Amino acid sequence: MLESVTASRGRATVEPHSTRARRPARTRLGAVAASAALLGLLAFLGYGLWLRSGGGGAGGQAVNWQGSAIKVRERPAALFALRGFDREFRLADQRGKLTLVNFWASWCAPCRDEVQVLEAAHRTYGPRGLAVVGVDIWDKEADARRLLRDYGVTYPTGQDDSGEIAVEYGVRGLPESYFVSPDGMLVRRWIGPLTEPALAAIVQELLAP
């Protein structure tokens, strides 16, 4: 259809003036309106593809500005392997640890504040059995790497290129965090940015003997 439409537009642009002059005004206006609608549709589709390729900001994802706990049905957490920016991460290898799976992106403003909270938790609670992993989605790798470098992030992070991990966990916006118990069960979900007090309370509760 695109080729035929393009060809049709091409013929219209080279049509002799005498032929256009004999056309009723309504026909000419209809053709202009149809062409404008087609261009709008193509622009919209192109914009959507641009976002999906990582060229845009949110890529269709919502930004969660306010943090809050969400009830979650306890169930086995979906296992995944993440090709990290500096090392690979496998959720299956974290058995025996409380694992915080954080979904984020460099364009997400509250994510930039939250990454500092996560790094502090990684340093504080890592020796006590907390594993933190950042799953970067709908983002450009160069932008993600720049943010991690600027904030001195040392916990494992990587990109969910296909979006499969985000789908498995039911991510609806950014940032979102999921807590996986030492025995591999999904036990807690947090929508929005984690603050130091909120994260400390959750970790201390879930790490308690």
BALO-63997 format. One record per residue: residue number from 0; x, y, z of N, C-alpha, C in turn. Coordinates in nm, 2 decimals, padded with zeros to 4 digits, always signed. Layout:
# BALO-63997
NUM	X	Y	Z	X	Y	Z	X	Y	Z
...
This chain:
# BALO-63997
0	+00.08	-00.12	+00.00	+00.00	+00.00	+00.00	+00.09	+00.12	+00.00
1	+00.20	+00.12	+00.07	+00.28	+00.24	+00.08	+00.34	+00.27	-00.06
2	+00.38	+00.17	-00.13	+00.43	+00.19	-00.27	+00.33	+00.25	-00.36
3	+00.20	+00.20	-00.35	+00.10	+00.25	-00.44	+00.06	+00.40	-00.40
4	+00.06	+00.42	-00.27	+00.03	+00.56	-00.23	+00.14	+00.65	-00.27
5	+00.26	+00.61	-00.25	+00.38	+00.69	-00.29	+00.37	+00.72	-00.44
6	+00.34	+00.62	-00.52	+00.33	+00.64	-00.66	+00.22	+00.73	-00.70
7	+00.11	+00.72	-00.63	-00.01	+00.81	-00.65	+00.03	+00.95	-00.62
8	+00.10	+00.98	-00.51	+00.15	+01.11	-00.48	+00.24	+01.16	-00.58
9	+00.33	+01.07	-00.63	+00.43	+01.11	-00.73	+00.36	+01.16	-00.86
10	+00.26	+01.08	-00.91	+00.19	+01.13	-01.03	+00.12	+01.26	-01.01
11	+00.07	+01.29	-00.89	+00.00	+01.41	-00.87	+00.09	+01.53	-00.87
12	+00.22	+01.51	-00.83	+00.31	+01.62	-00.83	+00.36	+01.66	-00.97
13	+00.35	+01.57	-01.06	+00.40	+01.60	-01.20	+00.28	+01.62	-01.30
14	+00.16	+01.62	-01.25	+00.04	+01.64	-01.33	+00.04	+01.78	-01.40
15	+00.02	+01.79	-01.53	+00.02	+01.92	-01.60	-00.09	+02.01	-01.54
16	-00.06	+02.14	-01.55	-00.15	+02.24	-01.49	-00.28	+02.24	-01.56
17	-00.28	+02.21	-01.69	-00.41	+02.21	-01.76	-00.50	+02.11	-01.71
18	-00.45	+01.99	-01.67	-00.54	+01.88	-01.62	-00.59	+01.92	-01.48
19	-00.51	+01.98	-01.40	-00.55	+02.02	-01.27	-00.66	+02.13	-01.28
20	-00.65	+02.22	-01.38	-00.74	+02.33	-01.40	-00.88	+02.28	-01.43
21	-00.89	+02.17	-01.50	-01.03	+02.12	-01.53	-01.09	+02.04	-01.42
22	-01.02	+02.01	-01.31	-01.07	+01.94	-01.20	-01.16	+02.03	-01.11
23	-01.27	+01.98	-01.07	-01.36	+02.05	-00.97	-01.28	+02.09	-00.85
24	-01.31	+02.20	-00.78	-01.24	+02.24	-00.66	-01.26	+02.14	-00.55
25	-01.38	+02.08	-00.55	-01.40	+01.98	-00.44	-01.31	+01.86	-00.45
26	-01.28	+01.82	-00.57	-01.19	+01.70	-00.59	-01.05	+01.74	-00.55
27	-01.01	+01.86	-00.58	-00.87	+01.90	-00.54	-00.86	+01.91	-00.39
28	-00.96	+01.96	-00.33	-00.96	+01.97	-00.18	-00.96	+01.83	-00.12
29	-01.04	+01.74	-00.18	-01.04	+01.61	-00.12	-00.91	+01.54	-00.13
30	-00.84	+01.56	-00.25	-00.71	+01.50	-00.26	-00.61	+01.56	-00.16
31	-00.62	+01.69	-00.14	-00.53	+01.75	-00.04	-00.55	+01.70	+00.10
32	-00.68	+01.68	+00.13	-00.71	+01.63	+00.26	-00.66	+01.49	+00.28
33	-00.68	+01.41	+00.18	-00.64	+01.27	+00.18	-00.49	+01.26	+00.20
34	-00.42	+01.34	+00.12	-00.27	+01.34	+00.13	-00.23	+01.39	+00.27
35	-00.29	+01.49	+00.33	-00.25	+01.53	+00.46	-00.28	+01.42	+00.56
36	-00.39	+01.35	+00.55	-00.42	+01.24	+00.64	-00.32	+01.13	+00.63
37	-00.28	+01.10	+00.51	-00.18	+01.00	+00.49	-00.05	+01.03	+00.55
38	-00.01	+01.16	+00.53	+00.12	+01.20	+00.58	+00.12	+01.20	+00.74
39	+00.00	+01.24	+00.79	-00.01	+01.23	+00.94	+00.00	+01.09	+00.99
40	-00.06	+00.99	+00.92	-00.06	+00.85	+00.96	+00.09	+00.80	+00.95
41	+00.15	+00.83	+00.84	+00.29	+00.78	+00.82	+00.38	+00.84	+00.93
42	+00.36	+00.97	+00.96	+00.44	+01.04	+01.07	+00.42	+00.97	+01.20
43	+00.29	+00.94	+01.23	+00.26	+00.87	+01.36	+00.32	+00.74	+01.37
44	+00.31	+00.66	+01.26	+00.37	+00.52	+01.26	+00.52	+00.53	+01.27
45	+00.58	+00.63	+01.20	+00.73	+00.65	+01.21	+00.77	+00.69	+01.34
46	+00.69	+00.77	+01.41	+00.73	+00.81	+01.55	+00.72	+00.69	+01.64
47	+00.62	+00.61	+01.62	+00.61	+00.49	+01.71	+00.73	+00.40	+01.69
48	+00.77	+00.38	+01.57	+00.89	+00.29	+01.54	+01.02	+00.36	+01.60
49	+01.02	+00.49	+01.59	+01.14	+00.56	+01.65	+01.15	+00.54	+01.80
50	+01.04	+00.55	+01.87	+01.04	+00.52	+02.01	+01.08	+00.38	+02.04
51	+01.02	+00.28	+01.97	+01.05	+00.14	+01.99	+01.20	+00.11	+01.97
52	+01.26	+00.19	+01.88	+01.40	+00.16	+01.85	+01.49	+00.23	+01.96
53	+01.44	+00.30	+02.05	+01.51	+00.37	+02.16	+01.55	+00.51	+02.12
54	+01.49	+00.57	+02.02	+01.52	+00.70	+01.98	+01.45	+00.81	+02.07
55	+01.35	+00.77	+02.14	+01.27	+00.86	+02.21	+01.30	+00.86	+02.36
56	+01.21	+00.93	+02.43	+01.23	+00.93	+02.57	+01.16	+00.81	+02.64
57	+01.04	+00.83	+02.68	+00.97	+00.73	+02.76	+00.94	+00.60	+02.68
58	+00.93	+00.61	+02.55	+00.90	+00.48	+02.47	+00.77	+00.42	+02.51
59	+00.67	+00.51	+02.55	+00.54	+00.46	+02.58	+00.52	+00.42	+02.72
60	+00.63	+00.43	+02.80	+00.62	+00.39	+02.94	+00.58	+00.51	+03.03
61	+00.50	+00.48	+03.13	+00.47	+00.59	+03.23	+00.58	+00.61	+03.33
62	+00.58	+00.73	+03.38	+00.68	+00.76	+03.49	+00.61	+00.76	+03.62
63	+00.66	+00.68	+03.72	+00.60	+00.67	+03.85	+00.67	+00.77	+03.94
64	+00.61	+00.88	+03.97	+00.67	+00.98	+04.05	+00.66	+00.96	+04.20
65	+00.55	+00.89	+04.24	+00.53	+00.87	+04.38	+00.55	+00.72	+04.42
66	+00.62	+00.70	+04.53	+00.65	+00.56	+04.57	+00.54	+00.50	+04.66
67	+00.51	+00.38	+04.63	+00.41	+00.31	+04.72	+00.42	+00.16	+04.70
68	+00.39	+00.09	+04.81	+00.39	-00.06	+04.81	+00.26	-00.11	+04.74
69	+00.28	-00.21	+04.66	+00.17	-00.28	+04.59	+00.16	-00.42	+04.64
70	+00.03	-00.46	+04.67	+00.01	-00.60	+04.70	+00.05	-00.69	+04.59
71	+00.11	-00.80	+04.62	+00.15	-00.90	+04.51	+00.12	-01.04	+04.56
72	+00.08	-01.12	+04.47	+00.05	-01.26	+04.50	+00.18	-01.33	+04.50
73	+00.21	-01.39	+04.62	+00.34	-01.46	+04.62	+00.34	-01.58	+04.53
74	+00.45	-01.59	+04.45	+00.46	-01.69	+04.35	+00.61	-01.70	+04.31
75	+00.65	-01.81	+04.25	+00.79	-01.82	+04.20	+00.82	-01.71	+04.11
76	+00.93	-01.64	+04.13	+00.97	-01.53	+04.04	+01.02	-01.58	+03.91
77	+00.98	-01.51	+03.81	+01.03	-01.55	+03.67	+01.18	-01.54	+03.66
78	+01.24	-01.65	+03.63	+01.39	-01.65	+03.62	+01.43	-01.58	+03.49
79	+01.55	-01.51	+03.50	+01.60	-01.44	+03.38	+01.75	-01.43	+03.39
80	+01.81	-01.42	+03.27	+01.95	-01.40	+03.26	+01.97	-01.26	+03.19
81	+02.05	-01.18	+03.25	+02.07	-01.04	+03.20	+02.21	-01.02	+03.15
82	+02.22	-00.98	+03.02	+02.36	-00.94	+02.97	+02.39	-00.81	+03.03
83	+02.47	-00.81	+03.13	+02.51	-00.68	+03.20	+02.60	-00.59	+03.12
84	+02.60	-00.47	+03.16	+02.70	-00.37	+03.10	+02.84	-00.41	+03.13
85	+02.86	-00.47	+03.25	+03.00	-00.51	+03.28	+03.01	-00.66	+03.32
86	+02.90	-00.72	+03.35	+02.90	-00.86	+03.39	+02.76	-00.92	+03.37
87	+02.75	-01.05	+03.35	+02.62	-01.12	+03.34	+02.56	-01.14	+03.48
88	+02.43	-01.13	+03.48	+02.35	-01.16	+03.60	+02.25	-01.27	+03.57
89	+02.24	-01.36	+03.66	+02.14	-01.47	+03.65	+02.06	-01.47	+03.78
90	+01.93	-01.46	+03.78	+01.85	-01.46	+03.90	+01.86	-01.60	+03.97
91	+01.87	-01.70	+03.89	+01.88	-01.84	+03.95	+02.01	-01.85	+04.04
92	+02.11	-01.77	+04.01	+02.23	-01.78	+04.09	+02.22	-01.71	+04.23
93	+02.11	-01.64	+04.25	+02.09	-01.56	+04.37	+02.02	-01.63	+04.48
94	+01.99	-01.76	+04.47	+01.93	-01.84	+04.57	+02.00	-01.82	+04.70
95	+01.93	-01.80	+04.81	+01.99	-01.78	+04.94	+02.01	-01.63	+04.97
96	+01.98	-01.55	+04.87	+01.98	-01.40	+04.89	+01.85	-01.34	+04.87
97	+01.82	-01.22	+04.93	+01.71	-01.14	+04.90	+01.75	-01.06	+04.78
98	+01.67	-01.07	+04.67	+01.71	-01.00	+04.55	+01.61	-00.88	+04.52
99	+01.67	-00.77	+04.49	+01.59	-00.65	+04.45	+01.61	-00.63	+04.30
100	+01.50	-00.65	+04.23	+01.50	-00.63	+04.08	+01.44	-00.50	+04.05
101	+01.52	-00.40	+04.00	+01.48	-00.27	+03.98	+01.47	-00.24	+03.83
102	+01.36	-00.19	+03.78	+01.34	-00.15	+03.64	+01.36	+00.00	+03.63
103	+01.44	+00.05	+03.54	+01.47	+00.19	+03.53	+01.51	+00.23	+03.39
104	+01.53	+00.35	+03.37	+01.59	+00.41	+03.24	+01.65	+00.54	+03.27
105	+01.75	+00.58	+03.18	+01.82	+00.70	+03.20	+01.73	+00.83	+03.19
106	+01.63	+00.82	+03.10	+01.54	+00.93	+03.08	+01.44	+00.96	+03.19
107	+01.43	+00.86	+03.28	+01.33	+00.86	+03.39	+01.39	+00.94	+03.51
108	+01.33	+01.06	+03.53	+01.39	+01.15	+03.63	+01.39	+01.09	+03.77
109	+01.28	+01.03	+03.82	+01.29	+00.97	+03.96	+01.39	+00.85	+03.96
110	+01.41	+00.79	+03.85	+01.51	+00.68	+03.85	+01.65	+00.73	+03.88
111	+01.68	+00.85	+03.83	+01.81	+00.91	+03.86	+01.84	+00.93	+04.01
112	+01.73	+00.97	+04.08	+01.74	+00.99	+04.22	+01.75	+00.86	+04.29
113	+01.67	+00.76	+04.25	+01.66	+00.63	+04.31	+01.79	+00.55	+04.30
114	+01.86	+00.57	+04.19	+01.99	+00.49	+04.17	+02.09	+00.52	+04.28
115	+02.09	+00.63	+04.34	+02.18	+00.66	+04.45	+02.13	+00.59	+04.58
116	+02.00	+00.57	+04.60	+01.95	+00.50	+04.71	+01.98	+00.35	+04.69
117	+01.97	+00.30	+04.57	+02.00	+00.16	+04.55	+02.15	+00.13	+04.57
118	+02.23	+00.22	+04.52	+02.38	+00.20	+04.54	+02.41	+00.20	+04.69
119	+02.35	+00.28	+04.76	+02.38	+00.29	+04.91	+02.33	+00.16	+04.97
120	+02.22	+00.10	+04.93	+02.17	-00.02	+04.99	+02.26	-00.14	+04.95
121	+02.30	-00.13	+04.82	+02.39	-00.24	+04.78	+02.52	-00.25	+04.86
122	+02.57	-00.13	+04.90	+02.69	-00.13	+04.98	+02.67	-00.16	+05.12
123	+02.55	-00.12	+05.17	+02.52	-00.14	+05.31	+02.47	-00.28	+05.34
124	+02.37	-00.33	+05.26	+02.31	-00.46	+05.29	+02.37	-00.58	+05.20
125	+02.45	-00.55	+05.11	+02.51	-00.65	+05.03	+02.58	-00.76	+05.11
126	+02.66	-00.72	+05.21	+02.73	-00.82	+05.29	+02.63	-00.90	+05.38
127	+02.51	-00.84	+05.40	+02.41	-00.91	+05.48	+02.31	-01.00	+05.41
128	+02.33	-01.01	+05.27	+02.25	-01.10	+05.20	+02.15	-01.03	+05.10
129	+02.17	-00.90	+05.06	+02.09	-00.84	+04.96	+02.16	-00.83	+04.83
130	+02.10	-00.88	+04.72	+02.15	-00.86	+04.59	+02.06	-00.76	+04.51
131	+02.12	-00.66	+04.45	+02.05	-00.56	+04.38	+02.09	-00.58	+04.23
132	+01.99	-00.57	+04.14	+02.02	-00.57	+04.00	+01.93	-00.47	+03.93
133	+01.98	-00.39	+03.84	+01.91	-00.29	+03.76	+01.88	-00.34	+03.62
134	+01.75	-00.34	+03.58	+01.71	-00.38	+03.45	+01.67	-00.26	+03.37
135	+01.75	-00.22	+03.28	+01.73	-00.10	+03.20	+01.64	-00.13	+03.08
136	+01.53	-00.05	+03.06	+01.44	-00.08	+02.95	+01.41	+00.05	+02.88
137	+01.37	+00.03	+02.75	+01.33	+00.15	+02.67	+01.43	+00.26	+02.67
138	+01.56	+00.23	+02.65	+01.67	+00.32	+02.67	+01.77	+00.31	+02.57
139	+01.86	+00.41	+02.55	+01.98	+00.40	+02.47	+02.10	+00.35	+02.56
140	+02.17	+00.26	+02.51	+02.28	+00.20	+02.59	+02.38	+00.31	+02.63
141	+02.41	+00.40	+02.54	+02.51	+00.50	+02.57	+02.46	+00.59	+02.68
142	+02.33	+00.63	+02.68	+02.28	+00.71	+02.79	+02.28	+00.64	+02.92
143	+02.24	+00.51	+02.92	+02.24	+00.43	+03.04	+02.38	+00.42	+03.10
144	+02.48	+00.39	+03.02	+02.61	+00.38	+03.06	+02.66	+00.51	+03.12
145	+02.63	+00.62	+03.06	+02.67	+00.75	+03.11	+02.61	+00.78	+03.25
146	+02.49	+00.74	+03.27	+02.42	+00.77	+03.40	+02.49	+00.68	+03.51
147	+02.52	+00.55	+03.48	+02.58	+00.46	+03.57	+02.72	+00.51	+03.61
148	+02.79	+00.56	+03.51	+02.93	+00.62	+03.53	+02.92	+00.74	+03.62
149	+02.83	+00.83	+03.59	+02.82	+00.96	+03.66	+02.78	+00.94	+03.81
150	+02.70	+00.83	+03.83	+02.66	+00.81	+03.97	+02.74	+00.70	+04.04
151	+02.84	+00.65	+03.98	+02.93	+00.55	+04.04	+02.86	+00.42	+04.08
152	+02.77	+00.37	+03.99	+02.69	+00.25	+04.03	+02.78	+00.13	+04.01
153	+02.78	+00.04	+04.12	+02.86	-00.08	+04.12	+02.78	-00.21	+04.12
154	+02.65	-00.20	+04.15	+02.57	-00.32	+04.14	+02.54	-00.36	+04.00
155	+02.52	-00.49	+03.97	+02.50	-00.53	+03.83	+02.38	-00.47	+03.76
156	+02.40	-00.43	+03.64	+02.29	-00.37	+03.56	+02.31	-00.41	+03.42
157	+02.20	-00.41	+03.34	+02.20	-00.45	+03.20	+02.07	-00.41	+03.14
158	+02.07	-00.43	+03.00	+01.95	-00.39	+02.93	+01.86	-00.51	+02.90
159	+01.73	-00.49	+02.91	+01.63	-00.58	+02.87	+01.59	-00.54	+02.72
160	+01.68	-00.58	+02.63	+01.66	-00.54	+02.49	+01.52	-00.57	+02.43
161	+01.47	-00.69	+02.46	+01.35	-00.73	+02.40	+01.23	-00.69	+02.48
162	+01.25	-00.65	+02.60	+01.14	-00.62	+02.69	+01.07	-00.74	+02.75
163	+01.12	-00.86	+02.73	+01.06	-00.98	+02.78	+01.06	-00.99	+02.94
164	+01.17	-00.94	+03.00	+01.17	-00.94	+03.14	+01.07	-00.85	+03.20
165	+01.06	-00.73	+03.15	+00.96	-00.64	+03.19	+00.82	-00.69	+03.18
166	+00.79	-00.76	+03.07	+00.66	-00.82	+03.05	+00.63	-00.93	+03.15
167	+00.73	-01.02	+03.17	+00.71	-01.12	+03.27	+00.68	-01.07	+03.41
168	+00.74	-00.96	+03.45	+00.71	-00.90	+03.58	+00.59	-00.81	+03.58
169	+00.54	-00.78	+03.47	+00.42	-00.69	+03.46	+00.45	-00.54	+03.49
170	+00.57	-00.50	+03.44	+00.60	-00.36	+03.46	+00.51	-00.26	+03.38
171	+00.46	-00.16	+03.44	+00.37	-00.07	+03.38	+00.42	+00.07	+03.37
172	+00.53	+00.10	+03.44	+00.59	+00.23	+03.44	+00.73	+00.22	+03.51
173	+00.80	+00.33	+03.52	+00.93	+00.34	+03.58	+00.94	+00.45	+03.68
174	+01.01	+00.43	+03.79	+01.08	+00.30	+03.82	+00.98	+00.21	+03.89
175	+01.01	+00.08	+03.88	+00.94	-00.03	+03.96	+01.04	-00.12	+04.01
176	+01.01	-00.18	+04.13	+01.10	-00.27	+04.20	+01.03	-00.39	+04.25
177	+01.09	-00.51	+04.24	+01.04	-00.63	+04.28	+01.14	-00.70	+04.37
178	+01.09	-00.76	+04.48	+01.17	-00.83	+04.58	+01.15	-00.98	+04.57
179	+01.26	-01.05	+04.55	+01.25	-01.20	+04.54	+01.32	-01.26	+04.67
180	+01.25	-01.34	+04.73	+01.30	-01.40	+04.86	+01.41	-01.50	+04.83
181	+01.49	-01.53	+04.94	+01.60	-01.62	+04.92	+01.56	-01.76	+04.86
182	+01.43	-01.80	+04.87	+01.39	-01.92	+04.81	+01.33	-01.91	+04.68
183	+01.34	-01.79	+04.62	+01.30	-01.76	+04.48	+01.15	-01.72	+04.46
184	+01.09	-01.67	+04.57	+00.95	-01.63	+04.56	+00.94	-01.48	+04.54
185	+00.85	-01.44	+04.46	+00.82	-01.29	+04.44	+00.73	-01.25	+04.56
186	+00.79	-01.17	+04.65	+00.72	-01.14	+04.78	+00.68	-00.99	+04.79
187	+00.73	-00.90	+04.71	+00.70	-00.76	+04.74	+00.72	-00.68	+04.60
188	+00.63	-00.58	+04.59	+00.64	-00.50	+04.47	+00.63	-00.35	+04.51
189	+00.71	-00.27	+04.45	+00.71	-00.13	+04.49	+00.70	-00.04	+04.36
190	+00.60	+00.04	+04.36	+00.58	+00.13	+04.24	+00.64	+00.27	+04.27
191	+00.72	+00.32	+04.18	+00.78	+00.45	+04.20	+00.92	+00.44	+04.27
192	+00.98	+00.56	+04.29	+01.11	+00.56	+04.35	+01.12	+00.51	+04.49
193	+01.22	+00.43	+04.52	+01.24	+00.39	+04.66	+01.32	+00.50	+04.74
194	+01.28	+00.53	+04.85	+01.35	+00.62	+04.94	+01.44	+00.54	+05.04
195	+01.54	+00.60	+05.10	+01.62	+00.52	+05.19	+01.54	+00.46	+05.31
196	+01.45	+00.54	+05.37	+01.37	+00.48	+05.48	+01.29	+00.37	+05.44
197	+01.22	+00.38	+05.32	+01.13	+00.28	+05.27	+01.21	+00.15	+05.24
198	+01.32	+00.17	+05.17	+01.40	+00.05	+05.13	+01.46	-00.02	+05.25
199	+01.51	+00.06	+05.35	+01.56	+00.00	+05.47	+01.46	-00.08	+05.55
200	+01.34	-00.03	+05.55	+01.23	-00.10	+05.63	+01.20	-00.23	+05.56
201	+01.19	-00.23	+05.42	+01.16	-00.35	+05.35	+01.27	-00.46	+05.36
202	+01.39	-00.41	+05.34	+01.51	-00.50	+05.35	+01.52	-00.56	+05.49
203	+01.51	-00.48	+05.59	+01.52	-00.53	+05.73	+01.41	-00.63	+05.76
204	+01.29	-00.61	+05.71	+01.18	-00.70	+05.74	+01.21	-00.83	+05.66
205	+01.24	-00.83	+05.54	+01.26	-00.95	+05.46	+01.39	-01.02	+05.49
206	+01.49	-00.96	+05.55	+01.61	-01.02	+05.58	+01.61	-01.08	+05.73
207	+01.50	-01.04	+05.80	+01.49	-01.08	+05.94	+01.48	-01.23	+05.95
208	+01.55	-01.29	+06.05	+01.55	-01.44	+06.06	+01.41	-01.49	+06.10
